[in-house]
Amino acid sequence: MSSATSTASLPSGLAVLTTFPDVLFIPEIIFGGLVWILVASTTVMVPMAQGWIMFVSVFCFVMSISLLCLYLCGVHGGSRSWVTLDAFCQGTAALFYLSAAVLEAYITYNYSNTLLYTIYKENIAAVVFAFLATLMYVIHKVYSLLRWKSS
């Protein structure tokens, strides 16, 4: 795999799936989809928190799928503005997912005594996958910023 610091442009075609940090789109989509499914299938005691977590997971899932498809099709054409867009999107997603993961963990911890055990296990799984998605987005953001700086 090539490093993000060695090339200042975005890959296109199937090279997206073999280039770091762009290969992180796959785990971001998987972990984000799992968070979406788990939060949608469980009961969160605070509806406003569930709404924010659902918004973040759906927004980041759609954004990651869209960017991946655009990069696979080569729509960016090697433009530097797409490198900036990539860094901005990854930074936004990392910040959103961090807030959603912390909120989900806080709600799960505070209502752990009032939840059924199966619902509690689903919430714990959602917290774990939300933090894993956050980690993927943060790593992607750091390398996207390095790519942006060198472009």
DANOR-V356088 format. One record per pair of residues at least 24 apart in sequence whose ideal C-beta (glycine too) atoms are under 7 Angstrom apart, sorted by the first residue. I is the first residue (numbers start at 0). J is the second residue. D is the distance in whole Angstrom. If there is no record, write none. Layout:
I&J&D  I&J&D
This chain:
3&142&4  3&145&5  3&146&4  4&145&5  4&149&6  7&82&7  7&146&6  7&149&5  7&150&4  8&77&5  8&82&7  8&150&7  9&70&6  9&75&5  9&81&6  9&82&6  9&85&6  10&70&7  11&70&6  11&73&3  11&75&7  12&71&7  12&73&6  15&67&7  15&70&5  15&71&6  19&142&7  20&138&7  20&139&5  20&142&4  20&143&6  21&70&7  23&135&5  23&138&6  23&139&4  24&63&6  24&67&5  26&135&5  27&63&5  27&132&6  27&135&5  27&136&6  27&139&7  28&60&6  28&63&5  28&64&6  30&128&5  30&131&5  30&132&4  30&135&6  31&56&6  31&59&5  31&60&4  31&63&7  31&132&5  32&60&6  33&128&4  34&125&6  34&128&5  34&129&5  34&132&6  35&60&6  37&121&5  37&124&5  37&125&4  37&128&7  38&125&5  40&121&6  41&118&5  41&121&4  41&122&6  41&125&7  42&118&5  43&106&6  44&106&6  44&110&5  44&113&7  45&106&6  48&102&5  48&106&5  51&99&6  51&102&6  52&99&5  52&102&6  52&103&5  55&95&5  55&96&6  55&99&4  56&99&7  59&92&5  59&95&6  59&96&6  62&88&6  62&92&6  79&150&5  82&146&6  82&147&5  82&150&5  83&147&6  85&143&5  86&143&4  86&144&5  86&147&4  89&136&6  89&139&5  89&140&4  89&143&5  90&140&5  92&136&5  93&133&7  93&136&4  93&137&5  93&140&5  96&129&6  96&132&5  96&133&4  96&136&5  97&133&5  99&129&6  100&126&7  100&129&4  100&130&5  100&133&5  103&129&5
